[in-house]
């Protein structure tokens, strides 16, 4: 049988309506889709595709102004990335930074695995000013207390934030495996405990039977 190539599915960006907290997500989704699906398209077509996802309220007015300026030659972009950078400057900037910080203060690990939490933490801090020690302290603060305590007990503390991520993921994985093993052994004991009285009862009945 001949080999067939399977096209990789790529999610399209959600409609962007100038909400500050969605700027980075929208820009990132557009970059990925263009790289995977529109790489060979002309820059003008790529920008038109991006604009098709800018909809709603005042975003429509901004889009109309941009289209007019592109048509008259007032503005020109050599790459779609330049246009996306313009969107980030127009709708992000300091306001987006404030939104990112607010989001970061709200997130916590909760019942999620550490892998899930780390991905959310990376996404939230990607455009924030948190770097180095402040970023590490925020990460420790937002993870579950049991994992944080184990991390603080190790002799050689991680250095970079990436090392903290790896160490925390490993500890969280080991903790969850331990919990599953405890549950398995607990269930086994309960089964054995339930069977033991039956065995004793059957033995007692056997002893009380008259000998023929």
Secondary structure as GFF3:
##gff-version 3
##sequence-region A 1 212
A	DSSP	three_ten_helix	20	22	.	.	.	ID=ss1
A	DSSP	alpha_helix	23	37	.	.	.	ID=ss2
A	DSSP	alpha_helix	43	51	.	.	.	ID=ss3
A	DSSP	alpha_helix	58	72	.	.	.	ID=ss4
A	DSSP	alpha_helix	80	91	.	.	.	ID=ss5
A	DSSP	alpha_helix	93	106	.	.	.	ID=ss6
A	DSSP	alpha_helix	114	125	.	.	.	ID=ss7
A	DSSP	alpha_helix	132	142	.	.	.	ID=ss8
A	DSSP	alpha_helix	145	153	.	.	.	ID=ss9
A	DSSP	alpha_helix	161	208	.	.	.	ID=ss10
###
